[in-house]
Amino acid sequence: MVRYVTVLSTEIPDSWKYAGDGWGSSLHRICSRTGSFPPALAHYFVKRYSRRGEVVLDPFSGKGTLPLEACLNERIGIGNDLAPEAYVITRAKVNPVTLEEVKEWISRTKERWRPESYDVDEVSDDVRTFFSKYTLRQILAIRDLLMDDDSDLANFIKAAMCGILHGPTRIHLSVPCSHAFSMSPKYMRRFIKKNGLRKPKREVLKCLLSKVERVLRNGLPRVRGVATMKDARRLPLEDGSVRLIVTSPPYFNMQTYAWDNWLRLWFLGYDYLEVKNKLFQSESRQKFGSFMQECLKEMYRVLKDDSACFVVVGDVKLNGYYVNMAEMIAPIAESVGFTVARLISDSIPRSNKHLMYIKEEDGVSRERILELHKGNPVQNDEPVAWARATVEVPA
Ligand SMILES: C[S@@+](CC[C@H](N)C(=O)[O-])C[C@H]1O[C@@H](n2cnc3c(N)ncnc32)[C@H](O)[C@@H]1O
């Protein structure tokens, strides 16, 4: 039974599907993280459903794609996420610092750090699996310098360090592995042995500078935003203060955020198990339904009248059957006051999923975007970045 109007994302004129591969500011690439939506999708909705100076929110901001895109387009981007590494990355994007500030920090660090004084044997075997002793001593020294510093500069460096901590290239600090998620140490130990891999000796401050130079290549957003680390069921925002929400909640049956980031969480001084217990995670439809109801009620509360809310969800496989999360959430959204305007169906290329360890048949193959309205939102005609110019054909 299809109750809702459904359109394909490719049928929307100038939708994000028409942006080129890798579209978006270099700042988006400070650190990868699983489960994110593309910058072009965020750009499209920001341009169409909000105006300059208005507040745009993602209550599950992950790596902060939506709030950054909002700030780049002169809106006030707010990103909230309960995961510490997501908060650090989101904050780095909405409150970035300049290359000069990072260079100064690196010069000061060279004068005061003492990596040789660190005993790497005090670090867990799991962490040591990824790094040479030479590199790990430097990581420990940087970690200590940043640990109790809550400035935007220290936060930006933490995010950039998370971005180079593990991965396959010469600026990554680890043995070659995935950059999108922290791999299992058990798997890595077998992989290293089987392939005879060597843990590289890196000059960490050089790698850090190289990363920051790349990330800031396209400049900084003109508007600063806000990052918070709260439960999405209790947002620290006033009633009716937000013009647009674009978000993607934790996927039913697919929540691995804490484990996917265990090494970054270690670097930031957290235990992934403690973080896992805080984040929403359940395979029960009933618990997921109640969680979504509380979250949607909160989103409805903070939205202004005549505003839109876009919720990106997938079709998830549970016990051999596909669960259409959009159809599951739509009636809940209606129960808290939203009107379901339409469902936008969006296929995701496997290369974008970063879920290499999930079997093809168990992953998310199709995403659907629920377009929810509070009142009657009006679309803007502000052009999106990749829009084709209309050619006037003489009569
Ligand atoms: C699908 S991801 C969001 C991805 C994001 N849109 C992006 O582009 O990176 C869902 C997020 O929900 C966060 N999360 C889980 N439980 C939460 C809660 N109770 N409150 C706030 N955030 C939560 C997870 O840390 C995860 O980042």
Ligand as a Chemical Component Dictionary entry (heavy atoms), coordinates in Angstrom:
data_LIG
# 
_chem_comp.id                   LIG 
_chem_comp.type                 NON-POLYMER 
_chem_comp.pdbx_formal_charge   0 
_chem_comp.three_letter_code    LIG 
# 
loop_
_chem_comp_atom.comp_id 
_chem_comp_atom.atom_id 
_chem_comp_atom.alt_atom_id 
_chem_comp_atom.type_symbol 
_chem_comp_atom.charge 
_chem_comp_atom.model_Cartn_x 
_chem_comp_atom.model_Cartn_y 
_chem_comp_atom.model_Cartn_z 
_chem_comp_atom.pdbx_ordinal 
LIG C1  C1  C 0  23.417 8.468  9.983  1  
LIG S1  S1  S 1  24.489 9.274  11.110 2  
LIG C2  C2  C 0  24.400 10.972 10.640 3  
LIG C3  C3  C 0  25.341 11.305 9.518  4  
LIG C4  C4  C 0  25.402 12.776 9.143  5  
LIG N1  N1  N 0  24.180 13.246 8.538  6  
LIG C5  C5  C 0  26.593 13.041 8.188  7  
LIG O1  O1  O 0  26.393 13.517 7.055  8  
LIG O2  O2  O -1 27.747 12.747 8.579  9  
LIG C6  C6  C 0  23.583 9.234  12.634 10 
LIG C7  C7  C 0  24.286 9.923  13.787 11 
LIG O3  O3  O 0  23.474 9.850  14.962 12 
LIG C8  C8  C 0  24.350 9.966  16.099 13 
LIG N2  N2  N 0  23.567 9.577  17.291 14 
LIG C9  C9  C 0  23.214 8.346  17.719 15 
LIG N3  N3  N 0  22.395 8.438  18.799 16 
LIG C10 C10 C 0  22.219 9.777  19.043 17 
LIG C11 C11 C 0  21.464 10.530 19.983 18 
LIG N4  N4  N 0  20.711 9.928  20.908 19 
LIG N5  N5  N 0  21.504 11.893 19.933 20 
LIG C12 C12 C 0  22.272 12.528 18.986 21 
LIG N6  N6  N 0  23.026 11.861 18.095 22 
LIG C13 C13 C 0  22.990 10.511 18.091 23 
LIG C14 C14 C 0  25.511 9.067  15.705 24 
LIG O4  O4  O 0  26.688 9.416  16.388 25 
LIG C15 C15 C 0  25.627 9.334  14.193 26 
LIG O5  O5  O 0  26.606 10.305 13.915 27 
# 
loop_
_chem_comp_bond.comp_id 
_chem_comp_bond.atom_id_1 
_chem_comp_bond.atom_id_2 
_chem_comp_bond.value_order 
_chem_comp_bond.pdbx_ordinal 
LIG C1  S1  SING 1  
LIG S1  C2  SING 2  
LIG S1  C6  SING 3  
LIG C2  C3  SING 4  
LIG C3  C4  SING 5  
LIG C4  N1  SING 6  
LIG C4  C5  SING 7  
LIG C5  O1  DOUB 8  
LIG C5  O2  SING 9  
LIG C6  C7  SING 10 
LIG C7  O3  SING 11 
LIG C7  C15 SING 12 
LIG O3  C8  SING 13 
LIG C8  N2  SING 14 
LIG C8  C14 SING 15 
LIG N2  C9  SING 16 
LIG N2  C13 SING 17 
LIG C9  N3  DOUB 18 
LIG N3  C10 SING 19 
LIG C10 C11 SING 20 
LIG C10 C13 DOUB 21 
LIG C11 N4  SING 22 
LIG C11 N5  DOUB 23 
LIG N5  C12 SING 24 
LIG C12 N6  DOUB 25 
LIG N6  C13 SING 26 
LIG C14 O4  SING 27 
LIG C14 C15 SING 28 
LIG C15 O5  SING 29 
# 
